[in-house]
Amino acid sequence: MNTLPKSQQKRDALVKATIRLVNNNGFHATPMSKIAKMAEVSPGTIYLYFKNKQDLVNQIYIEVKAAFSEFAFKDYKEDLTVKEGFKNIWKNIAEFKLKEIEEAMFLSQCDNTPIIDEPSRQEGLKHLQPLLDLMERGQKEGIIKPVSPYMLYAFSIYPIAFFMKLQERAIFKLTRENIEEAYEMAWNSIKV
């Protein structure tokens, strides 16, 4: 039995339906009517929670990014060494992307297309601040290459999304050994 209030159940159903449909069909091929149908609510119900489709996707993006970040930094402490902190965050991100595939795919889709408006994208970036701060600290300590944080992210974190897609398509299965090797390659790509 679901103990959430009926309004929260409906909103959650809309969020899940939107994530699934955007992942499978893309943003433009996901009309509000399909979202409502999959969520088993009337189309008008969507507008009780969201102004329009853009607002719906922006809010979901920020919520999923917040959940992703909470997971990524769940046991991170600022007093860890740069290498220990990076390993902790990297492994949490890998675990999230390989276990929460729907949400991870949605974030990837949003991060790689213009479907999210700029204020929402900037809000989403705020959730990664501990990682950016760690990378900056590593640069100041001479441990991490002195390049743009976007380059650091692209070479160390972003490849996890590639593995996620391979695993989803049953082309490659990440084992504990593969994950450790991938982490080492990620660390080696950014360390001085």
N, C-alpha and C positions, 0 to 999 in steps of 0.2 A: 504494500500500500504506500502510495506517495504522500508524504506528510507536508509537502510544500503547498502554499496557498494556490488555488486554481489559476490566479493571474500569473504567478511565477512559473507554474507548469506550462502555461501557454507561451510565455516569453521564452522559456528554455526550449520548447519545441520549435519555435520560430528560429532561434539561434542555431540549433542542430540542423534543421532543414536547410537553412541558408548556407551553412558551412558545407554540407554534403552537396548541394546543388551547384554552388560556386566551384567546388573542387571538380565535379564531374562535367559541368557544362560551361564554366566560365561565367563571369559577371554579366555580360550582355545577353547571354542565352538563359538567364535565370529571372524570369518575370515574377513579380510579386504574387500572381495567381498560383504559380507552381509552388512557391514557398508556402503559401497558405494551405494549399492542398496537401503537401507533404507533412506539414505540421498539424493537419487536421483541425484547422481553425478557419473561420470565415475571413475572406480577404480584408474586410474592414477592420478586423482585430489587429492587424499589423500596425495600423495607424494609431492605435491606443498606446503603443510602445515606441514607435519610430515615426519621424516626420515623413520620410520617403525612403526609397531604396538606398540612396547614398548614405543617409543617416544610419540605416540598418547595418550596412556593411562597415561603415566607420566605427560604430559602437561595438560591433562584434570584434573587429580587428583590435581595438584598444583593450577589450576584455580578454581576448585570447592572448594578446601580447603580455598583459599583466600576469595572467596565469602562467605563461611560459617563463617569464622573468622570475616570478616567485619560485618556480621549480628550479630554474637555473641557479639561483642564488640562495637556495634553501639552507645550505650549511656552509656558506662562504663566510669567512671572517677576514676583515681587513688586515689583521695582524699576521696572516699567512705570508710566506715568501711569495714573490711574484710567480714562480714556477708552480708552487703548491696551489696557489689561488687559481691560476689558469687551469691547472689539471682538474681541480674541483669543479669549476664552472663548465669547462669543456665536456667533462663526463656527464654532468647533469643535463646539459643541452643535448648531448647524444642520446641519453636515456629518454628524454622528453620526445625528441623527434622520432625515435624508433618505437615508442610505446603509444604516444598520442598522435597517431599518424594523421587523422582527419584534421585536427587543429594545426599540426605542423605544416601540412600541405596547404591549408588555408592561409597561414602566415606567409609561406613561400610564394603562393600565388599573389597575395596582396603586396608583398615586398618587391615583386618583379614586374608588376604592371601598374598602370596609372589609376587603378580603381579606387584607391584610397586618397582622400583629399590631403593637401599638405599639412593643415593643422593636426589632423589625426595621425599622419605619418610622424610628425615631430613629437606628438604625445607618446607614440609607440617607442620612439628612440629614447625617451627619458627612462624607459624601463630597463634599458641596457646600460645605464650610467655606471653601475659598479664595474662592469667589464671594461668600459672605456677608461674609467679611473685607474683600474689595475694596469691596463696597457700603458697609460700615461706614466704611472709610477715606474713601470718596467723600463720605459724609455729614459726617464730621469736617472734611474740606477744603472743605465747602460746595459741592461739585460735584453731588452726588446729593440728591434730595429727602429731607427728614427724615421718612420714613414707614416703616411696618413692612417688614422684608425680604420678607415674604410678598407685600405689595402690589407691591414692586419686581419680584419674580420673576414675579408674575402678569401684569404689564403688559409686561415686557421679554423674558422667556424663554418663558413658556407659549405665546404665540402660534405659536411654531415647531411645536408639536404640531398646531395647527390646519392649518398649511400641509402638514404631513406627511400628515394625513388627506385633504386635498384632492388632493394629488399621488397618493396611493395609489388614490383613486377616479377618477383621470384627469380631474378637473374643472379643475385648475390646475397648470401646470408651472412650477416655480421655475427661473428662469434666473439667471445671475450678476448680471444687472441687478436682478432681483426681490429677490435675497438682499441686495444692497447697500441697496436701498430699505427692505427689512424691517429690516435692521440700524439704519439711520438713524432709522426710526420707533421702534424699541425704545429706542435711546439717548435720543431726544427725549422719550420717555415718562417717563424717570427722572431726567434731568439737571435741575438747577435752572434 
